[in-house]
Amino acid sequence: MPYINGKEVLPMELLQEIQKYFKGGVIYIPDVENSRKEWGTKTNTRSILKERNSEIKAKKKSGMTIPQLMEEYHLSYDSIKKIVYCQ
């Protein structure tokens, strides 16, 4: 996150009030809690992984072994096992 000077974005009254508690330095102001989005909602990563995991399950069901799936998808044994057996 880039550094922004408070003079550029805050009203002078608010800036003076903040300076009573914090003078100089860098301060982080978090976003409103309810405005946070869940992981993967800004991109299509979530749907890509869901599709990949479905493919892995189908290939395992059709007879592929975990080592073969590890080789094809470049995932660890534990990752393949979680996808196939836990989801």
C-alpha positions as CSV (number, residue, x, y, z in Angstrom):
1,M,0.0,0.0,0.0
2,P,1.5,3.4,-1.0
3,Y,2.2,6.1,1.5
4,I,-0.3,9.0,1.4
5,N,0.1,12.3,3.1
6,G,-2.8,13.0,5.5
7,K,-2.9,16.6,4.3
8,E,-4.0,15.3,0.9
9,V,-6.9,13.2,2.0
10,L,-8.2,14.3,5.4
11,P,-10.0,17.5,6.4
12,M,-7.8,19.9,8.4
13,E,-10.0,19.5,11.5
14,L,-9.7,15.7,11.5
15,L,-5.9,15.9,10.8
16,Q,-5.5,18.2,13.8
17,E,-7.5,15.8,16.0
18,I,-5.4,12.9,14.9
19,Q,-2.2,14.9,15.6
20,K,-3.3,15.2,19.2
21,Y,-2.8,11.4,19.5
22,F,-0.2,10.6,16.9
23,K,2.5,13.1,15.7
24,G,4.6,12.2,12.6
25,G,5.4,8.7,11.4
26,V,3.3,6.2,9.5
27,I,-0.1,5.1,10.7
28,Y,-2.3,2.3,9.2
29,I,-6.0,2.9,9.0
30,P,-7.8,-0.4,8.4
31,D,-10.7,-0.8,6.0
32,V,-14.2,-1.2,7.5
33,E,-14.5,-4.8,8.7
34,N,-17.7,-5.7,6.8
35,S,-16.2,-4.5,3.5
36,R,-13.6,-7.3,3.3
37,K,-14.2,-9.7,0.5
38,E,-13.7,-13.4,0.7
39,W,-10.7,-15.0,-0.8
40,G,-11.0,-15.5,-4.5
41,T,-14.0,-13.3,-5.1
42,K,-12.0,-10.6,-7.0
43,T,-10.5,-13.1,-9.5
44,N,-11.6,-16.4,-11.0
45,T,-9.0,-18.3,-9.0
46,R,-11.7,-20.0,-6.9
47,S,-13.6,-21.3,-9.8
48,I,-10.3,-22.5,-11.6
49,L,-9.3,-24.5,-8.5
50,K,-12.8,-25.9,-8.1
51,E,-12.7,-27.1,-11.7
52,R,-9.1,-28.5,-11.3
53,N,-10.2,-30.4,-8.1
54,S,-13.2,-31.9,-9.9
55,E,-10.9,-33.2,-12.6
56,I,-8.5,-34.7,-10.0
57,K,-11.4,-36.5,-8.3
58,A,-12.7,-37.8,-11.6
59,K,-9.3,-39.1,-12.7
60,K,-8.8,-40.8,-9.3
61,K,-12.2,-42.4,-9.7
62,S,-11.4,-43.6,-13.1
63,G,-8.2,-45.4,-11.9
64,M,-5.3,-43.0,-11.8
65,T,-3.0,-43.3,-8.8
66,I,-2.1,-40.6,-6.4
67,P,1.6,-40.6,-7.7
68,Q,0.3,-40.2,-11.3
69,L,-1.9,-37.3,-10.2
70,M,1.0,-35.7,-8.3
71,E,3.1,-35.8,-11.5
72,E,0.3,-34.4,-13.7
73,Y,-0.8,-31.6,-11.4
74,H,2.5,-30.9,-9.7
75,L,1.0,-31.2,-6.2
76,S,2.2,-33.0,-3.1
77,Y,0.8,-36.3,-1.9
78,D,-1.0,-34.7,0.9
79,S,-2.6,-32.1,-1.4
80,I,-3.9,-34.7,-3.8
81,K,-5.1,-36.8,-0.8
82,K,-7.1,-33.8,0.6
83,I,-8.7,-33.1,-2.7
84,V,-9.7,-36.7,-3.4
85,Y,-10.8,-37.8,0.1
86,C,-11.7,-34.7,2.1
87,Q,-13.8,-32.5,-0.1
